[in-house]
């Protein structure tokens, strides 16, 4: 059955291609719709006015009439669509009017006739479509449709093909999801029928990569079904260029030698201070790298006390990584030597490639690397740090605080911001990696490695683009169940540059596709650089929540209100406190305090009140996470609050009762030290902000949902 369906569509598409066309006519679109079970109204192609009258009479009742021309893509703009035509005289008049309008719009257009189509009942207009995204390939879209589709832009995207469950989830992912369920006495739409239209379109574009765009707009959704009033199909101009793919085993083998090398060669090593080759050598030696370090420089015999080699081919034994610190114009010939030596990884620090318009030079080094089986990191990078190997292969400042956070960046400047943040916050890292131009190695390679790396607990990535969005999604979906992945995607506001031939194509510009598909991949998207770094720092500290009930305990009413706003803003749930728990809290609160949620213990309370209420919050299994609001008083000084909180949390942790606890501390400068004390003991705490601690908690919840540790979507 599927083979027969695909043969019918293949024959049709080949004939359209043979005519040199990229846009299918409406009757051709119906052939595809019928083949894939996409529900469309009854319709016929009338080549003359008498046929139009006969077809309209057969359908009975009012009809829609549309111009059919391979040269007119936007029929409405040409005056080529008229709705609600009824009776023979009306049909004759409209037939002539539509043809005249089309000729006036485009005198050279080939007119094949007028489509006579059943008029569909009134219902909710939605759009179902698909587009070829430059990053993610085939992407399916769903949203509110009709004439306002590009104004409302209430659309959601997923990688195609989608499963039936994923298609259904799209109905709940638009802002206007409630409309589809029925409002103000109106019946909701047949959700399964709408989801089936989405699934079938997604399968169509997955089966036929040459289909660039599909629009079903509008789809009329009612309680009885979902029928596409119009189908538009556009073919691509040329086949997409395929990126070379590596197997998971190949990636892990080369990444292991990159991140855990026994031997490193520095091409362009130098004795001269101020040169990149000197800085890289110093960092490798001073950083305490225990493996072999081989300087390569044809003009030196000895560099920093190490024997220098004229060529990398002269280096004895196996080498895992060649770090390049030479000008761009010399890279290709040196890379050939790296290939002859059988070195699997080249780290290209030099700039002067695609980022400066030198695309041919970059293409040349990629071709050399592919020929020799070398994986390239860069070019145009600051290098990389693999702290558990004491490896500092960079010309920037050294870093040696080992920990569980792996950080990557496409930009050198962002890389150094990462370094400074990690140092000042004492965030231990497992690696910091520059990606630069991403001529070869990119985020999916690193995700595959860090997902398996026992030293890495959380991965945070700054990126401006993805070379292969599908490979990234696959790597993320394999990694997220094990550890969180945080992404800072730069360029949110860049306008979609290409002119689109369909509504779906126009809607898929800007940031919309990235937003939905990163969410589909289960990654946590950070709104800004500091957010990415704070999420990366905080997520490994917090235990995973076991449920949705968040309780705020605060000594300041004002903080409680702001913390409540932050809980809502981050998609978290303020627990509705049951009467018995409310009564239990009231035992520790002064009469002028307030139970409920937030639990307001008031500011003048002694340490015992904070301790008793925090204990109750940790003890009751119905509470799943605590947000603490502290207000600086002399009655309970900041460090007293910090010490009692840390002690109680540690005590419950030892009893196997772990819950995420975050804190906001308002007060004089002493609260800074108190926050640091808490953070080091498993409580994510910030001074002078109610937003940050809750945002980190929200990120932890988003990961827990994506990892399947909690019910519901992300």
C-alpha positions as CSV (number, residue, x, y, z in Angstrom):
1,X,0.0,0.0,0.0
2,X,2.8,2.5,1.0
3,X,4.8,1.5,-2.1
4,X,1.8,2.1,-4.4
5,X,1.2,5.5,-2.7
6,X,4.8,6.5,-3.1
7,X,4.9,5.4,-6.7
8,X,1.9,7.6,-7.5
9,X,3.5,10.6,-5.9
10,X,6.9,9.9,-7.4
11,X,5.4,9.7,-10.9
12,X,3.6,13.0,-10.4
13,X,6.6,14.9,-9.0
14,X,8.9,13.6,-11.8
15,X,6.4,14.9,-14.4
16,X,6.3,18.3,-12.7
17,X,10.1,18.4,-12.6
18,X,10.2,17.4,-16.3
19,X,8.2,20.5,-17.1
20,X,10.7,22.7,-15.2
21,X,8.1,23.6,-12.6
22,X,8.6,23.8,-8.8
23,X,4.9,24.7,-7.9
24,X,2.2,22.1,-8.1
25,X,-1.3,23.0,-9.3
26,X,-4.3,22.5,-7.0
27,X,-5.4,19.3,-8.9
28,X,-1.9,17.9,-8.6
29,X,-2.0,18.8,-4.9
30,X,-5.2,16.7,-4.6
31,X,-3.5,13.7,-6.1
32,X,-0.9,13.9,-3.3
33,X,-3.5,14.5,-0.7
34,X,-5.5,11.4,-1.8
35,X,-2.3,9.3,-1.9
36,X,-1.5,10.2,1.7
37,X,-5.0,10.2,3.1
38,X,-5.0,14.0,3.7
39,X,-8.7,14.9,3.9
40,X,-9.7,17.5,1.2
41,X,-13.2,18.5,0.0
42,X,-14.7,17.1,-3.2
43,X,-13.4,19.0,-6.2
44,X,-13.1,18.9,-10.0
45,X,-11.1,20.8,-12.6
46,X,-13.4,22.5,-15.1
47,X,-11.7,23.4,-18.4
48,X,-14.7,25.3,-19.7
49,X,-17.8,27.0,-18.3
50,X,-20.2,24.2,-19.1
51,X,-18.1,21.7,-17.1
52,X,-18.0,24.2,-14.2
53,X,-21.8,24.4,-14.2
54,X,-22.1,20.6,-14.3
55,X,-19.7,20.0,-11.4
56,X,-21.3,22.7,-9.3
57,X,-24.7,21.1,-9.8
58,X,-23.3,17.6,-8.8
59,X,-21.9,19.0,-5.5
60,X,-25.2,20.7,-4.7
61,X,-25.3,23.9,-2.7
62,X,-22.7,26.7,-2.8
63,X,-19.1,26.0,-4.1
64,X,-15.7,27.6,-4.1
65,X,-14.1,28.4,-7.5
66,X,-10.3,28.8,-7.9
67,X,-8.0,29.5,-10.8
68,X,-5.7,26.7,-11.7
69,X,-2.4,27.9,-13.2
70,X,1.1,26.6,-12.7
71,X,2.3,30.2,-13.1
72,X,0.1,31.7,-10.3
73,X,1.2,30.6,-6.9
74,X,-0.8,33.0,-4.7
75,X,-4.3,32.6,-6.2
76,X,-6.1,35.1,-3.8
77,X,-3.7,37.9,-4.8
78,X,-4.6,37.3,-8.4
79,X,-8.4,37.6,-7.7
80,X,-8.5,33.9,-8.5
81,X,-10.6,32.6,-5.6
82,X,-14.3,33.3,-5.1
83,X,-16.3,31.6,-2.3
84,X,-20.0,30.8,-2.0
85,X,-20.9,30.6,-5.7
86,X,-24.4,29.1,-6.1
87,X,-26.7,28.5,-9.2
88,X,-25.8,28.0,-12.9
89,X,-25.9,31.7,-13.8
90,X,-23.6,32.6,-10.9
91,X,-21.1,29.8,-11.8
92,X,-20.9,31.0,-15.4
93,X,-20.3,34.6,-14.4
94,X,-17.7,33.7,-11.8
95,X,-15.9,31.4,-14.2
96,X,-15.3,34.2,-16.7
97,X,-14.5,36.7,-13.9
98,X,-11.8,34.5,-12.4
99,X,-10.2,33.8,-15.8
100,X,-10.2,37.6,-16.6
101,X,-8.7,38.4,-13.2
102,X,-5.9,35.9,-13.7
103,X,-5.1,37.2,-17.2
104,X,-5.0,40.8,-15.8
105,X,-2.7,39.6,-13.0
106,X,-0.3,37.7,-15.3
107,X,-0.9,37.9,-19.1
108,X,1.5,35.1,-19.8
109,X,0.2,32.7,-17.2
110,X,-0.8,29.3,-18.5
111,X,-4.5,28.7,-17.4
112,X,-5.5,25.1,-17.1
113,X,-9.0,25.8,-15.9
114,X,-11.0,26.6,-12.8
115,X,-11.3,24.3,-9.8
116,X,-14.8,23.8,-8.5
117,X,-14.7,22.7,-4.9
118,X,-17.3,21.8,-2.2
119,X,-17.8,24.6,0.2
120,X,-16.8,23.4,3.6
121,X,-18.9,24.0,6.8
122,X,-17.8,26.8,9.1
123,X,-15.3,25.7,11.7
124,X,-12.0,26.7,13.3
125,X,-9.4,27.6,10.7
126,X,-5.9,26.1,11.3
127,X,-2.8,25.7,9.3
128,X,-0.8,22.5,8.8
129,X,2.4,22.8,6.9
130,X,5.9,21.7,6.4
131,X,9.1,23.5,5.4
132,X,12.7,22.7,4.7
133,X,14.7,24.4,7.4
134,X,18.4,25.1,6.6
135,X,19.4,23.8,10.1
136,X,16.9,21.1,10.9
137,X,15.8,19.8,7.5
138,X,12.1,18.8,7.2
139,X,10.0,20.5,9.8
140,X,6.3,20.3,10.3
141,X,4.2,23.2,11.5
142,X,0.8,23.7,13.1
143,X,-1.1,26.8,14.2
144,X,-4.1,29.0,13.9
145,X,-4.8,29.5,10.2
146,X,-6.7,31.4,7.6
147,X,-6.0,34.9,6.4
148,X,-4.6,36.0,9.8
149,X,-2.0,33.3,10.0
150,X,1.0,35.5,9.4
151,X,-0.4,38.3,11.7
152,X,-1.1,36.0,14.6
153,X,2.1,33.9,14.2
154,X,0.6,31.4,16.7
155,X,2.5,28.4,15.3
156,X,4.5,25.5,16.6
157,X,7.2,23.4,14.9
158,X,8.6,19.8,15.2
159,X,11.1,17.7,13.3
160,X,9.3,15.6,10.6
161,X,8.1,12.9,10.6
162,X,6.2,13.1,13.9
163,X,4.4,10.3,15.7
164,X,0.7,10.4,16.5
165,X,1.5,11.5,20.1
166,X,3.9,14.3,19.0
167,X,1.3,15.5,16.5
168,X,-1.3,15.7,19.3
169,X,1.1,17.5,21.5
170,X,1.4,20.3,18.9
171,X,-2.3,21.2,19.4
172,X,-1.4,22.0,23.1
173,X,1.7,24.0,22.2
174,X,0.2,27.0,20.6
175,X,-0.8,30.1,22.6
176,X,-4.5,29.6,21.5
177,X,-4.7,26.0,22.5
178,X,-7.9,26.7,24.6
179,X,-9.8,27.7,21.4
180,X,-9.3,24.2,20.0
181,X,-10.9,22.7,23.1
182,X,-14.0,24.8,22.7
183,X,-14.8,28.2,24.3
184,X,-18.0,30.1,25.1
185,X,-20.3,27.1,24.5
186,X,-18.7,26.1,21.2
187,X,-17.7,22.5,20.7
188,X,-14.0,21.6,20.6
189,X,-12.4,20.4,17.4
190,X,-11.8,16.7,16.5
191,X,-8.3,16.6,17.9
192,X,-7.4,13.3,16.4
193,X,-8.5,14.4,12.9
194,X,-6.3,17.5,13.1
195,X,-3.3,15.5,14.5
196,X,-3.7,13.0,11.6
197,X,-3.4,15.9,9.1
198,X,-0.2,17.0,10.8
199,X,1.2,13.4,10.9
200,X,0.4,12.7,7.3
201,X,2.0,15.9,6.0
202,X,5.1,15.2,8.1
203,X,5.3,11.7,6.6
204,X,4.9,13.1,3.1
205,X,7.9,15.5,3.3
206,X,10.0,12.8,5.1
207,X,9.3,10.4,2.2
208,X,10.0,13.0,-0.5
209,X,13.0,15.2,0.4
210,X,12.5,17.2,-2.8
211,X,9.3,18.7,-1.5
212,X,10.5,22.0,0.0
213,X,7.2,23.4,1.4
214,X,3.6,22.2,2.0
215,X,0.7,24.3,3.1
216,X,-2.7,23.1,4.1
217,X,-4.3,26.5,4.7
218,X,-6.9,26.7,5.9
219,X,-7.8,23.4,7.4
220,X,-11.4,23.6,8.6
221,X,-11.5,21.8,12.0
222,X,-14.9,21.0,13.5
223,X,-16.1,18.5,16.1
224,X,-16.7,16.0,13.2
225,X,-13.3,16.2,11.5
226,X,-10.6,18.3,9.8
227,X,-10.6,19.0,6.0
228,X,-7.9,21.0,4.1
229,X,-9.6,23.6,2.0
230,X,-6.4,24.3,0.1
231,X,-3.2,22.4,-0.5
232,X,0.0,24.0,-1.8
233,X,3.1,22.0,-2.6
234,X,6.4,23.5,-3.7
235,X,9.5,21.6,-4.8
236,X,13.1,22.6,-4.0
237,X,15.3,24.1,-6.7
238,X,18.2,21.8,-6.0
239,X,19.0,18.8,-3.8
240,X,20.3,19.8,-0.3
241,X,24.0,19.2,0.3
242,X,24.5,16.3,2.6
243,X,26.9,16.7,5.6
244,X,29.3,13.9,6.3
245,X,27.9,11.9,9.3
246,X,30.0,9.8,11.7
247,X,28.7,6.9,13.8
248,X,28.5,7.2,17.5
249,X,31.4,4.8,17.9
250,X,33.6,6.8,15.5
251,X,32.7,10.1,17.4
252,X,33.5,8.5,20.8
253,X,36.8,7.0,19.6
254,X,38.2,10.3,18.2
255,X,36.7,12.5,21.0
256,X,38.4,10.2,23.6
257,X,41.8,10.8,22.1
258,X,41.0,14.6,21.9
259,X,39.8,15.0,25.5
260,X,42.1,12.3,27.1
261,X,45.3,12.5,25.0
262,X,48.6,10.8,25.9
263,X,50.6,12.9,23.4
264,X,50.1,16.4,22.0
265,X,52.1,18.1,19.2
266,X,52.2,21.9,19.0
267,X,52.7,23.0,15.4
268,X,54.2,26.5,15.5
269,X,55.6,26.2,19.0
270,X,57.8,29.1,19.9
271,X,60.3,30.4,22.4
272,X,59.3,34.0,21.8
273,X,57.0,35.5,24.4
274,X,53.8,37.1,23.0
275,X,53.5,34.4,20.2
276,X,50.5,32.1,20.3
277,X,52.8,29.1,19.9
278,X,54.7,30.2,23.1
279,X,51.5,30.7,25.1
280,X,50.1,27.3,24.1
281,X,53.4,25.6,25.1
282,X,53.5,27.4,28.4
283,X,49.9,26.5,29.3
284,X,50.5,22.8,28.5
285,X,53.7,22.7,30.5
286,X,52.6,24.9,33.4
287,X,49.2,23.3,33.6
288,X,50.8,20.0,34.5
289,X,49.8,17.9,31.5
290,X,51.3,14.5,32.2
291,X,51.5,13.3,28.6
292,X,54.1,14.0,26.0
293,X,54.4,17.5,24.6
294,X,56.1,17.8,21.3
295,X,57.0,21.3,19.9
296,X,57.1,21.5,16.1
297,X,59.1,24.3,14.6
298,X,61.5,24.0,11.6
299,X,63.7,26.8,12.9
300,X,64.3,25.6,16.5
301,X,66.1,22.7,18.1
302,X,64.7,23.3,21.6
303,X,61.5,25.1,22.9
304,X,61.0,25.6,26.6
305,X,63.3,22.8,27.4
306,X,61.7,20.3,25.0
307,X,63.2,18.9,21.9
308,X,61.7,20.6,18.8
309,X,61.0,18.8,15.5
310,X,61.2,20.2,12.0
311,X,58.0,18.4,11.0
312,X,55.3,16.6,12.9
313,X,56.2,13.5,10.8
314,X,59.5,13.5,12.7
315,X,57.8,13.2,16.2
316,X,58.4,9.7,17.6
317,X,55.5,7.4,18.5
318,X,51.7,8.0,18.3
319,X,50.3,11.5,18.7
320,X,46.6,12.1,19.7
321,X,46.2,15.8,19.0
322,X,48.0,18.4,16.9
323,X,47.4,22.0,18.1
324,X,48.0,24.5,15.3
325,X,49.5,27.9,16.2
326,X,50.6,29.0,12.7
327,X,49.1,31.5,10.2
328,X,46.1,30.3,8.1
329,X,48.1,30.2,4.8
330,X,50.4,27.4,6.2
331,X,47.7,25.2,7.7
332,X,46.9,23.1,4.7
333,X,50.4,21.9,4.1
334,X,51.0,21.2,7.8
335,X,47.6,19.4,7.9
336,X,48.8,17.1,5.1
337,X,51.8,16.1,7.3
338,X,49.4,15.5,10.3
339,X,47.5,13.2,8.0
340,X,50.6,11.3,6.9
341,X,51.5,10.9,10.6
342,X,48.1,9.4,11.3
343,X,47.1,12.0,14.0
344,X,43.3,11.8,14.5
345,X,42.6,15.3,15.8
346,X,43.7,18.8,14.7
347,X,42.9,21.8,16.9
348,X,43.0,24.9,14.7
349,X,43.6,28.1,16.7
350,X,44.4,30.3,13.7
351,X,41.8,32.7,12.2
352,X,41.6,33.8,8.6
353,X,39.3,31.2,7.2
354,X,35.5,31.4,6.5
355,X,34.9,34.1,9.1
356,X,36.9,36.5,7.0
357,X,35.5,35.3,3.7
358,X,38.2,32.8,3.0
359,X,35.7,29.9,2.3
360,X,38.0,28.2,-0.3
361,X,40.8,28.0,2.2
362,X,38.5,26.4,4.8
363,X,37.0,24.0,2.2
364,X,40.6,22.9,1.3
365,X,41.5,22.0,4.9
366,X,38.2,20.2,5.4
367,X,38.9,18.1,2.2
368,X,42.4,17.3,3.4
369,X,41.1,16.3,6.9
370,X,38.4,14.0,5.3
371,X,40.9,12.4,3.1
372,X,43.2,11.5,6.0
373,X,40.4,10.8,8.6
374,X,41.4,13.8,10.8
375,X,38.7,15.5,12.9
376,X,39.1,19.3,13.0
377,X,38.3,21.5,16.0
378,X,37.9,25.1,14.8
379,X,39.4,27.0,13.0
380,X,39.3,30.5,14.7
381,X,39.2,29.3,18.3
382,X,40.9,29.9,21.7
383,X,41.7,26.2,22.0
384,X,40.3,23.9,24.7
385,X,40.6,22.9,28.3
386,X,40.2,19.3,29.6
387,X,40.7,19.8,33.3
388,X,40.7,16.2,34.5
389,X,43.6,15.6,32.2
390,X,45.4,18.8,33.4
391,X,45.2,19.8,29.7
392,X,45.2,23.5,28.9
393,X,45.6,23.7,25.1
394,X,44.9,27.4,24.6
395,X,46.7,30.7,24.4
396,X,44.3,32.2,27.0
397,X,44.6,32.2,30.8
398,X,45.0,28.8,32.4
399,X,42.2,27.2,34.5
400,X,42.5,24.2,36.8
401,X,39.4,24.0,39.0
402,X,38.1,20.5,38.3
403,X,34.3,19.8,38.5
404,X,31.3,18.5,36.7
405,X,30.4,21.3,34.2
406,X,31.3,21.1,30.5
407,X,31.1,24.4,28.7
408,X,31.4,25.1,25.0
409,X,31.2,28.3,23.0
410,X,31.3,29.3,19.4
411,X,32.9,32.7,20.3
412,X,36.3,33.3,21.9
413,X,35.0,36.3,23.8
414,X,32.1,34.2,25.3
415,X,34.7,31.5,26.1
416,X,36.6,33.9,28.2
417,X,33.5,35.1,29.9
418,X,32.8,31.5,30.8
419,X,36.3,31.2,32.2
420,X,36.0,34.3,34.4
421,X,32.6,33.3,35.7
422,X,33.8,29.8,36.5
423,X,36.8,31.2,38.4
424,X,34.9,33.9,40.4
425,X,32.0,31.5,41.4
426,X,34.4,28.5,42.0
427,X,32.4,26.5,39.5
428,X,34.4,23.4,38.8
429,X,34.6,22.4,35.1
430,X,35.3,19.2,33.3
431,X,36.0,21.0,30.0
432,X,35.9,24.4,28.2
433,X,35.9,24.0,24.4
434,X,36.0,26.6,21.7
435,X,34.2,25.7,18.4
436,X,34.8,28.7,16.2
437,X,33.9,28.1,12.6
438,X,32.9,24.5,13.2
439,X,34.4,23.3,10.0
440,X,34.0,19.8,11.3
441,X,33.6,19.0,15.0
442,X,30.5,20.7,16.4
443,X,28.0,20.5,19.2
444,X,26.6,17.1,18.4
445,X,30.1,15.5,18.6
446,X,30.8,17.2,22.0
447,X,27.3,16.3,23.3
448,X,27.9,12.6,22.4
449,X,31.2,12.7,24.3
450,X,30.1,14.6,27.4
451,X,27.0,12.5,27.6
452,X,29.3,9.5,28.3
453,X,32.0,11.3,30.2
454,X,31.8,10.3,33.9
455,X,33.4,13.6,35.0
456,X,30.6,15.7,33.4
457,X,27.3,16.2,35.2
458,X,25.9,19.2,33.2
459,X,26.6,20.5,29.7
460,X,26.2,24.2,28.7
461,X,26.6,25.4,25.1
462,X,26.7,28.9,23.6
463,X,26.0,28.7,19.9
464,X,25.1,31.0,17.0
465,X,24.0,28.3,14.7
466,X,23.9,24.5,14.3
467,X,25.6,22.9,11.3
468,X,23.4,19.9,11.6
469,X,20.3,20.4,13.7
470,X,19.1,16.8,13.3
471,X,22.4,15.4,14.6
472,X,22.3,17.8,17.5
473,X,18.7,16.7,18.4
474,X,19.7,13.0,18.3
475,X,22.7,13.6,20.5
476,X,20.6,15.8,22.9
477,X,17.8,13.2,23.2
478,X,20.4,10.5,24.0
479,X,22.1,12.8,26.6
480,X,19.2,14.5,28.4
481,X,17.9,11.4,30.2
482,X,21.3,11.2,31.9
483,X,22.3,14.8,32.5
484,X,21.0,18.4,31.7
485,X,22.0,20.2,28.5
486,X,21.7,24.0,28.6
487,X,21.8,26.0,25.4
488,X,22.3,29.8,24.8
489,X,21.2,30.3,21.2
490,X,22.4,33.7,20.0
491,X,20.7,35.6,17.2
492,X,17.1,35.3,18.4
493,X,16.1,38.5,16.6
494,X,17.7,37.9,13.2
495,X,15.0,38.2,10.5
496,X,14.4,35.2,8.2
497,X,16.3,36.2,5.1
498,X,14.8,34.0,2.4
499,X,11.6,34.8,0.6
500,X,9.2,32.0,1.3
501,X,6.7,30.5,-1.2
502,X,4.2,29.5,1.5
503,X,2.7,30.7,4.7
504,X,4.6,28.0,6.6
505,X,7.9,29.1,5.0
506,X,7.2,32.7,6.1
507,X,6.4,31.7,9.6
508,X,9.5,29.5,9.9
509,X,11.9,32.4,9.8
510,X,13.5,34.1,12.8
511,X,13.8,32.0,16.0
512,X,10.5,30.1,16.0
513,X,11.9,26.8,14.7
514,X,14.9,26.8,17.0
515,X,12.7,27.5,20.0
516,X,10.3,24.6,19.5
517,X,12.9,22.1,18.3
518,X,15.3,22.8,21.1
519,X,12.4,22.2,23.4
520,X,11.5,19.0,21.5
521,X,15.2,17.9,22.0
522,X,14.8,18.3,25.8
523,X,17.5,21.0,26.2
524,X,17.1,23.9,28.6
525,X,17.2,27.2,26.6
526,X,18.8,30.0,28.6
527,X,17.6,33.6,27.8
528,X,21.1,35.1,28.2
529,X,24.7,34.5,28.9
530,X,24.5,34.9,32.7
531,X,21.5,32.7,32.8
532,X,23.3,29.9,30.9
533,X,26.2,30.1,33.3
534,X,24.0,30.2,36.4
535,X,22.0,27.2,35.2
536,X,25.2,25.3,34.5
537,X,26.5,26.2,38.0
538,X,23.3,25.4,39.8
539,X,21.8,22.4,38.1
540,X,24.4,19.9,39.4
541,X,23.9,21.3,43.0
542,X,20.1,20.7,43.2
543,X,18.6,17.2,43.5
544,X,15.9,16.3,41.0
545,X,12.4,17.1,42.2
546,X,9.9,14.2,42.7
547,X,6.8,16.2,42.1
548,X,5.4,19.7,41.2
549,X,4.4,21.1,44.6
550,X,6.6,24.2,45.3
551,X,6.3,26.0,48.7
552,X,7.7,29.4,49.5
553,X,8.7,30.1,53.1
554,X,9.6,33.8,53.6
555,X,10.5,36.3,56.3
556,X,9.5,39.2,54.1
557,X,6.0,39.6,52.6
558,X,7.4,41.7,49.7
559,X,9.8,39.0,48.8
560,X,7.1,36.4,49.0
561,X,5.0,38.2,46.4
562,X,8.0,38.6,44.0
563,X,9.0,34.9,44.6
564,X,5.4,33.9,43.8
565,X,5.6,35.8,40.5
566,X,8.9,34.1,39.7
567,X,7.4,30.7,40.4
568,X,4.6,31.4,37.9
569,X,6.9,33.0,35.4
570,X,9.1,29.8,35.4
571,X,6.2,27.4,34.8
572,X,6.3,26.1,38.3
573,X,3.3,25.2,40.6
574,X,2.6,26.9,43.9
575,X,1.2,24.1,46.1
576,X,-2.3,24.5,47.4
577,X,-1.7,23.9,51.1
578,X,-4.1,21.3,52.5
579,X,-5.8,22.2,55.9
580,X,-3.7,19.8,58.0
581,X,-0.4,21.2,56.6
582,X,-1.6,24.8,57.0
583,X,-2.4,24.1,60.6
584,X,1.1,22.5,61.1
585,X,2.8,25.6,59.7
586,X,0.6,28.0,61.8
587,X,2.0,26.4,65.0
588,X,5.4,28.1,64.2
589,X,4.1,31.4,62.9
590,X,3.2,34.4,65.0
591,X,-0.4,35.5,64.9
592,X,0.4,38.4,62.6
593,X,2.2,36.1,60.2
594,X,0.3,34.3,57.4
595,X,0.2,30.6,56.4
596,X,-1.0,29.6,53.0
597,X,1.6,29.7,50.2
598,X,3.8,31.8,50.6
599,X,4.2,30.9,54.2
600,X,5.0,34.3,55.7
601,X,6.8,33.9,59.1
602,X,7.4,37.7,59.3
603,X,10.8,39.4,59.6
604,X,11.3,39.7,63.3
605,X,11.4,35.9,64.0
606,X,14.3,34.2,65.7
607,X,16.3,31.4,64.0
608,X,14.1,28.7,65.6
609,X,11.1,29.8,63.5
610,X,13.1,29.6,60.2
611,X,14.4,26.2,61.3
612,X,11.0,24.8,62.3
613,X,9.2,25.8,59.1
614,X,12.1,24.6,56.9
615,X,12.1,21.2,58.7
616,X,8.4,20.9,58.1
617,X,8.8,21.7,54.4
618,X,11.5,19.1,54.1
619,X,9.6,16.5,56.2
620,X,6.2,16.6,54.5
621,X,6.3,14.2,51.4
622,X,3.6,16.3,49.7
623,X,6.0,19.2,49.3
624,X,8.5,18.7,46.5
625,X,10.6,21.9,46.5
626,X,11.3,24.8,48.8
627,X,11.9,28.4,47.9
628,X,13.2,30.4,50.9
629,X,13.0,34.2,51.2
630,X,15.3,35.7,53.9
631,X,15.2,39.2,55.2
632,X,18.3,40.5,57.1
633,X,17.6,41.3,60.7
634,X,19.8,41.4,63.8
635,X,17.4,38.8,65.4
636,X,18.5,36.3,62.7
637,X,21.7,37.5,61.1
638,X,22.6,36.2,57.5
639,X,25.2,33.6,58.5
640,X,23.0,32.3,61.3
641,X,20.2,31.7,58.7
642,X,22.8,30.2,56.3
643,X,24.2,27.8,58.8
644,X,20.9,26.6,60.2
645,X,19.5,26.1,56.6
646,X,22.6,24.2,55.5
647,X,22.6,22.0,58.6
648,X,18.9,21.1,58.3
649,X,19.2,20.3,54.5
650,X,22.3,18.1,55.2
651,X,20.5,16.3,58.0
652,X,17.6,15.4,55.7
653,X,19.9,14.5,52.9
654,X,21.6,11.9,55.2
655,X,18.2,10.5,56.0
656,X,17.6,10.1,52.2
657,X,15.1,12.9,52.0
658,X,16.4,15.2,49.2
659,X,14.5,18.0,47.8
660,X,15.7,21.0,45.8
661,X,16.0,24.1,48.0
662,X,16.7,27.6,46.7
663,X,17.0,30.9,48.6
664,X,16.7,34.6,48.0
665,X,18.6,36.7,50.6
666,X,17.7,40.4,51.0
667,X,19.9,42.5,53.2
668,X,23.2,44.2,53.8
669,X,26.5,43.0,52.3
670,X,26.8,40.1,54.8
671,X,24.2,38.2,52.7
672,X,26.8,37.7,50.0
673,X,28.9,35.5,52.2
674,X,25.8,33.7,53.4
675,X,24.8,32.9,49.9
676,X,28.2,31.5,49.0
677,X,28.1,29.4,52.2
678,X,24.7,28.0,51.2
679,X,25.7,27.4,47.6
680,X,28.7,25.3,48.6
681,X,26.4,23.2,50.8
682,X,23.7,22.3,48.2
683,X,21.3,25.3,48.5
684,X,21.2,27.5,45.4
685,X,21.2,31.0,47.0
686,X,21.5,34.5,45.6
687,X,21.7,38.0,47.2
688,X,19.5,40.9,46.1
689,X,17.3,39.0,43.6
690,X,14.1,37.0,43.8
691,X,14.3,36.0,40.1
692,X,17.6,34.1,39.8
693,X,17.1,31.3,42.4
694,X,13.6,30.5,41.1
695,X,14.9,30.6,37.5
696,X,17.5,27.9,38.4
697,X,14.9,25.9,40.1
698,X,12.7,26.2,37.0
699,X,15.6,25.0,34.8
700,X,16.0,22.0,37.1
701,X,12.2,21.2,36.7
702,X,12.4,21.6,32.9
703,X,15.3,19.1,32.8
704,X,13.5,16.7,35.1
705,X,10.4,16.7,32.8
706,X,12.5,16.3,29.7
707,X,14.4,13.4,31.3
708,X,11.1,11.7,32.1
709,X,11.5,12.0,35.9
710,X,8.2,14.0,36.2
711,X,5.0,13.7,34.3
712,X,3.9,16.2,31.7
713,X,5.8,18.0,28.9
714,X,8.5,20.5,29.1
